[in-house]
């Protein structure tokens, strides 16, 4: 069976995927630590040989879009979770620049409320643990990478494999409209909107995310 490469979001590590039900075949949990989206895409491409399915969350999906641009023939299926295919907005660039210069713990505390549908979610400590393990150096590289991203709708439109887009309707960072645009751009795109869910779907809704990945691997469907 084709392996699946799981690509986490900013300030997240492999624990993001820990609650998923067991998946068939080889599962590779990629790291994204380079200071550009292109460098991160090369990290993903070098994580496994040959063809693979790719599932990314937030920045991980943005990296996935770049993988589609560089090597679409290697991607058997693509899952985009809680993400944005647009270019950075001026206010985002200003925010990332400010965050890169600020105290790391203060920035993590600033970001935390937007991670979950419920601001006081019991999953908060899981996110804080991941952020602590990522640390300020990699976080600054991830902020730098965010600033290098470009609009990805051309890469999505040119990809002929199945694209499954998953979002929560209470995602404060990436609203449903972002995901509608991605699914509509993909020739084989399909959108799934989860009621009452926020940004970190593999933690909030692991069973649903796991089922989506399993269908992508087994049937190329979602």
N, C-alpha and C positions, 0 to 999 in steps of 0.2 A: 504494500500500500504506500502511496505517496506520503512522505513525511510532512508534518505541519510545523511551520516556524511561527512562534508567538512573539510579537514585538510589543514591549510595554510602552506606556506613556511616560511623560516627563515626571521625574521624581518617583518612578515606580521600578521595581525589580521583579524577579521571578515569582515572588510571593503573590503578585497580582493574579496569577493563574492557579494558585494552590488549591482553591476550592472547586475547580472544574471537575466534573465526573471523569473517570478514566477514558482516555481517547484511544482509538485504534491506531496502531502503527507507531512510528518514531515521532516523538515530540521534541522540538528544539526550542529552547527559551533563549532568544537572542538578547544581547546587550546593545544599547545605543549610547555611545560615549564620545563620539567624534564631534567636533565643533561645526559641522556642516551637515545638511541633509544628505548631500551626495556621499560624504564619508560614512554616514550612518547606513545608507543604502548598500555600500560596499561591505560593511560589517555583516549585514543580513545575507547578502549574496554569498559571502564566504563562510557562513555558518553551516551550510549543508551543500553536498554535491548534487548536481542534476536538478530535476524538477521537484517542486515543493508547493504546497498550499501555504498561503501567508495570511495571518490574522493579526491585525494591529489595532491598538487603542490609542486615540488621540495623536500625539506625536508619532507613535508607532505606526499608525495608519498613514500619516503624512510621509513617513519614510517609505511605507509600502507603495504609495503613489510614485515615488521616485524609482523604486524597484521596477514598477510596471513600465516606466519610461525607458529604463536602461536595458531590461532583460525580460520582456513580457513572455517570451517563449519558455522561460523557466518556471513561470507561475501557473499552476494548474487551476487554482481558484483563489479568490481574494475576499477576505472579510474585513470590513472597515467599521470600527466601533467608535462612537463618541468623538467625532473628528470634524475637520474642516478642510476642504480642498481649495479654498481661496488663498490668495496672496496675503501677506501680513498687512494689517491696516496701520496707519500712522500712529494711532494711539496704542496699539499693541507694541510697536517698536519702541515707543517711549517707555512703556511699562517694563519691558524686558531689560532695557538699558538701566532703568532705575533699580530693578530687582537684582541685577548683576552686581551693582555697587553697594547694595544694602546688606544688613546682617542676615545671615542665612536662616537662623531660627525665626526671626521676625517675618521673613518672606514666607516661610512654610506656614506659619500661623495665619498669615494673610490669605494664602491660597486655600487652606484647609476647608473653610465653609462651603466652597464651590464644588467640592469633590463628590458630595453625596446629596441625595434628594432631601434628607433630613439633616439639618446643620449639626445636630448633636447625635448623629448616628453612632451606634456602638462600634462601627468599623473604623472610626477615626484613628484609633491607636494603630491599626494595621497600616494605614497610610503614613502615619508619623514614623513608624518603624522602617518602612521602605525609604522614606525621605532621608532618615538618618543614615541608612546604609549607603544611599546614593552619595550623599555628602555635597558640600559646597562646590568642590572643583568640577565634578561631573555636571552638577546643576548649571554652573556657569557655561559649560560647553553646550549643554542642551538649550539654554537660552540663546547662545550664539547661533546654534543650528536653526532654531526657529526663525531667526532673522534672515536666513539664507533661502528659505522655502519660496517657491513660486506657485502660481496658480496651476493646478494639476488636472483640470478638466480635459485637456488634450490627451494626456496619458490614459485617463479613465475611458474616454471615448474610443481610443485606439485599441483597447484591450478586449479580446474576444472570449475570454473565459468568464465563468460565473462570478458576479460581484454581489455580495450580500452585505447590506448596510444595516447596522443595528444602533439604535439610540434610545435614550430615555426621554420621556416628554417633560421631565423636570431637570434636565441638564442645564445648569446655569452658564456653562462655558460654550457649549456647542448646541444651539437650538435645533429643533426638528427640521427647519428649513434648510440648514446646511446639508443635512442627510438626504432630503428630498432631491436637492440639486445633484448630489453624487449619484444616487440611484437612477435618476432620469438621464444622466450623461452616459451611463454604462450600457452598451448594447444588450447585456444580459444581467441588468441590475434589478435588485429587489430590495425593498425597504421593509424593516421591521421596527415598529415603535413600541416601546415598553411603557405601559402606563405606570406612573408613580415612581419611576426610576431616574437616577441621576447620572453622573459622569462615569464613575468607576464600575461599569456593568459586570465585569468578571467577579468583583467582590459582592456587589448587591444582588446580582441575578446569575449566579454561576451555572445553575441547571439549564437556563435558557441559552446562555452563551455556549455551554458545552454541547447542547443539542444542535445548535447551528453549525458548530465546527464539525461535528460528527457527520451531519448531512452533506456538508461540503466535501468531506473526505471520501465518503462512501458512494455518493451519487452525483457530486457536483451540483447539488441543489441546496436551497436554504429555506 
